Amino acid sequence: MSVTGRKELITPPGIVAAKGKLPIVCLTAYTTPVATLVDPHCDLVLVGDSVGMVLHGMPSTLGVTLDMMILHGQAVRRGLKQALMVVDMPFGSYEESPEQAFRNAARVMAETGCAAVKLEGGEVMAPTIRHLTARGIPIMAHVGLTPQAVNAFGGYRVQGKGTDAERVIRDAAAVAEAGAFSVVLEKVPETLARRITGEVAIPTIGIGASPACDGQILVVDDMLGMFDAFRPKFVKRYAELAQLAGSAIETYAREVRTRRFPGPEHVFAEARQTTEGGSS
């Protein structure tokens, strides 16, 4: 059952209403088949810019373009019937000005059919979030470790330790006050995530945060064991599909080389001839 208890499409207000209730289930998706698989079980599906690393082999999310996000957003939209679809705004598509952000976010929504977009940043992005929400674009915010700022952070490091906790608290409060309908808390200390969840009025979605968050999100390829470039501590592997796929491919290759595949059941018999000389 979805967090809203309904079978129809989930909306941003529905996510907001779930604050403090049944935990919100979120996963990423980048293709139609995966979207079809996660849709019955998830409240929110994020077309994340992690697609650059997971599907395109990029070293970070910084090389992802708006066109890439739109292409994958369109694919995911075809596989969803119920879950709320959110598309990441890629690096460089919204930071310049609220006007730039609106122009690009409006394009993403129009061309993908998503219900909301996600952008990274706290206090500095509050004016942009306010500008977008006032113009009908629902925003999912993202604070703590923001991967698009990985170079500024000096790597994928835990954020909000010690005195830095106040910065993350201010960021979360700022995006909530600006009108975001939810906020991702990534790679922050558990106690900090728990405190923020209790203080902000919008749902918090944890990734490397706290079980006390209002919801949780993981990269689907991480939790299925399909992406092995690195294994963050906060990822639980619910399957090891890469191993299963590798084994299947090895078996296929062996059967092709030994002419065991294709077998008689995989080929077409010659057409039978009728007495009139035709085929049947």
C-alpha positions in Angstrom: 0.0 0.0 0.0 1.3 3.5 -0.8 1.8 6.1 1.8 -1.4 7.8 0.7 -3.4 4.6 0.9 -4.6 5.3 -2.6 -4.1 3.6 -6.0 -4.3 6.8 -8.1 -1.3 9.0 -8.9 0.5 10.4 -5.8 0.9 14.2 -5.7 3.3 16.5 -3.8 0.6 17.5 -1.3 0.1 13.8 -0.7 3.7 13.5 0.2 3.5 16.5 2.5 0.5 15.0 4.2 2.5 11.8 5.0 4.8 13.7 7.3 5.2 11.7 10.6 3.0 8.9 9.3 3.8 5.7 7.3 7.3 6.0 6.0 7.7 7.3 2.5 9.3 4.7 0.1 11.5 6.2 -2.6 13.9 4.7 -5.2 15.6 6.0 -8.3 14.7 4.7 -11.8 16.2 5.6 -15.2 14.4 3.2 -17.6 10.9 2.1 -18.4 11.4 -1.5 -17.2 12.7 -0.5 -13.9 10.1 2.1 -13.4 7.5 -0.6 -14.0 9.0 -2.7 -11.3 9.3 0.0 -8.6 6.0 1.7 -9.3 3.7 -0.7 -7.3 5.9 -0.5 -4.2 7.2 3.2 -4.1 5.5 6.4 -3.2 8.1 8.5 -5.0 10.4 7.7 -7.9 13.4 9.9 -8.6 15.0 10.2 -12.0 18.3 11.0 -10.4 21.3 12.6 -12.0 23.1 9.5 -10.6 22.1 8.1 -14.0 25.4 9.6 -15.3 27.4 7.3 -13.0 25.2 4.3 -13.0 24.2 4.0 -16.6 26.7 6.2 -18.5 30.0 5.4 -16.6 30.7 9.0 -15.6 33.0 9.6 -12.6 30.5 12.0 -11.0 27.1 13.6 -11.7 28.7 16.8 -13.0 28.7 15.8 -16.7 24.9 15.0 -16.8 23.0 17.3 -19.1 19.4 18.6 -19.2 18.8 16.6 -22.4 19.9 13.4 -20.6 17.6 14.0 -17.7 14.7 14.7 -20.1 15.4 11.5 -22.1 15.5 9.3 -19.0 12.5 11.1 -17.5 10.4 10.3 -20.5 11.4 6.7 -20.2 10.5 6.5 -16.5 7.2 8.3 -17.1 6.1 5.5 -19.4 6.5 2.9 -16.7 4.7 4.7 -13.8 1.0 4.5 -13.0 1.0 5.6 -9.3 4.3 6.8 -7.9 5.1 10.5 -7.8 7.8 11.2 -10.4 10.6 13.7 -9.6 13.4 14.6 -12.0 16.8 15.9 -10.8 17.9 19.3 -12.2 21.5 18.7 -13.4 24.5 20.7 -12.4 24.6 24.1 -14.2 20.9 24.1 -15.1 19.5 26.2 -12.2 22.3 27.8 -10.1 22.8 31.0 -12.3 19.5 32.6 -11.4 15.9 31.9 -10.5 14.9 32.8 -14.1 17.3 30.2 -15.5 16.0 27.7 -13.0 12.4 28.3 -14.0 13.1 28.1 -17.7 14.8 24.8 -17.4 12.5 23.3 -14.8 9.5 24.2 -16.9 11.1 22.5 -19.8 11.7 19.3 -17.8 8.2 19.2 -16.5 6.6 19.9 -19.9 8.8 17.3 -21.8 8.8 14.5 -19.2 5.4 14.8 -17.5 7.0 14.8 -14.0 5.2 16.2 -11.1 8.2 17.9 -9.5 11.9 18.6 -9.8 14.8 18.2 -7.3 17.6 20.7 -6.9 20.6 20.7 -4.5 21.5 23.4 -2.0 20.2 25.0 1.1 20.1 28.7 2.1 21.7 29.8 -1.1 19.0 28.1 -3.2 16.0 29.3 -1.0 15.3 32.4 -3.3 15.2 30.1 -6.3 12.9 27.6 -4.6 10.6 30.4 -3.6 10.6 31.7 -7.2 9.8 28.3 -8.7 7.1 27.2 -6.2 5.4 30.6 -6.6 5.1 29.7 -10.3 3.7 26.2 -10.0 6.8 24.1 -9.9 6.9 21.8 -6.9 10.4 21.4 -5.5 12.1 18.5 -3.7 15.2 20.0 -1.9 18.5 18.3 -1.1 20.9 19.2 1.7 23.8 17.7 3.6 26.1 16.0 1.1 25.1 17.4 -2.3 26.9 15.4 -4.9 27.0 18.2 -7.4 29.2 20.1 -4.9 31.6 17.1 -4.4 34.6 19.1 -5.5 33.9 21.9 -3.0 33.4 19.3 -0.3 36.7 17.5 -1.2 34.9 14.2 -1.8 31.9 12.3 -0.7 32.3 13.1 3.0 29.8 13.1 5.8 28.4 16.6 6.3 27.1 18.3 9.5 29.7 17.0 12.0 30.4 19.2 15.1 29.8 22.9 14.5 28.9 22.2 10.9 25.6 20.8 12.1 24.2 24.3 12.4 24.8 24.9 8.7 22.8 21.8 7.7 20.0 22.8 10.1 19.9 26.3 8.6 19.8 24.8 5.1 17.0 22.4 5.8 14.9 25.2 7.5 15.6 27.6 4.7 14.3 25.2 1.9 11.3 24.3 4.0 10.4 27.9 4.6 10.9 28.7 0.9 8.2 26.2 -0.1 9.9 22.8 -0.9 7.5 19.9 -0.4 10.2 17.6 0.9 14.0 17.6 1.5 16.6 14.9 1.0 19.1 14.6 3.9 22.2 12.9 2.5 25.2 11.5 4.5 24.7 13.4 7.7 25.0 12.1 11.3 22.0 10.1 12.6 21.3 12.5 15.5 21.4 15.5 13.2 18.9 13.9 10.7 16.7 13.0 13.6 16.7 16.5 14.9 16.0 18.1 11.5 13.1 15.7 10.9 11.6 16.8 14.2 12.0 20.5 13.5 11.0 21.0 9.8 7.4 20.9 8.7 8.1 19.0 5.5 9.0 15.3 5.1 12.6 14.4 5.3 13.9 11.7 2.9 17.0 10.0 4.3 20.0 8.5 2.4 22.8 7.8 4.8 20.9 9.7 7.5 18.4 8.3 10.1 15.6 5.7 10.4 13.7 8.5 12.0 13.5 10.4 8.7 10.0 10.5 7.2 11.1 8.4 4.2 14.1 6.7 2.7 15.7 6.6 -0.8 18.4 4.5 -2.4 19.8 4.3 -5.9 18.0 1.2 -7.3 21.1 -0.2 -9.0 23.0 0.0 -5.6 20.3 -1.8 -3.6 19.9 -4.5 -6.3 23.7 -5.1 -6.6 23.9 -3.9 -10.1 26.4 -1.0 -9.6 29.7 -1.9 -8.0 32.0 1.1 -8.7 31.8 1.9 -5.0 29.7 0.6 -2.1 28.6 3.4 0.3 28.1 2.3 4.0 24.5 3.4 3.9 23.5 1.1 1.1 21.9 -2.3 2.0 22.2 -4.8 -0.9 18.8 -6.5 -1.2 20.1 -8.6 -4.1 23.2 -9.4 -6.1 21.8 -9.1 -9.6 25.2 -8.4 -11.2 26.5 -11.8 -10.1 23.4 -13.5 -11.4 23.6 -11.6 -14.7 27.3 -12.4 -15.1 26.7 -16.1 -14.5 23.9 -16.2 -17.0 26.0 -14.4 -19.6 28.9 -16.9 -19.0 26.5 -19.8 -19.5 25.2 -18.3 -22.7 28.7 -17.7 -24.1 29.7 -21.3 -23.3 26.6 -22.7 -25.0 27.1 -20.7 -28.1 30.7 -21.8 -28.4 29.8 -25.5 -27.9 26.8 -25.2 -30.2 24.3 -26.1 -27.5 22.4 -22.9 -28.2 20.3 -22.4 -30.1 18.6 -25.8 -29.7 15.8 -27.4 -31.7 13.2 -25.5 -29.7 14.7 -22.1 -30.6 14.7 -22.5 -34.4 12.0 -22.6 -37.0 11.2 -25.8 -38.9 11.1 -25.8 -42.7 7.6 -25.0 -44.0 5.6 -28.1 -45.1 4.6 -28.4 -48.7 1.0 -29.0 -49.7 -0.1 -31.3 -52.5 -0.8 -28.2 -54.6 2.8 -27.2 -54.3 2.1 -24.4 -51.8 3.3 -24.1 -48.2 1.3 -24.5 -45.1 
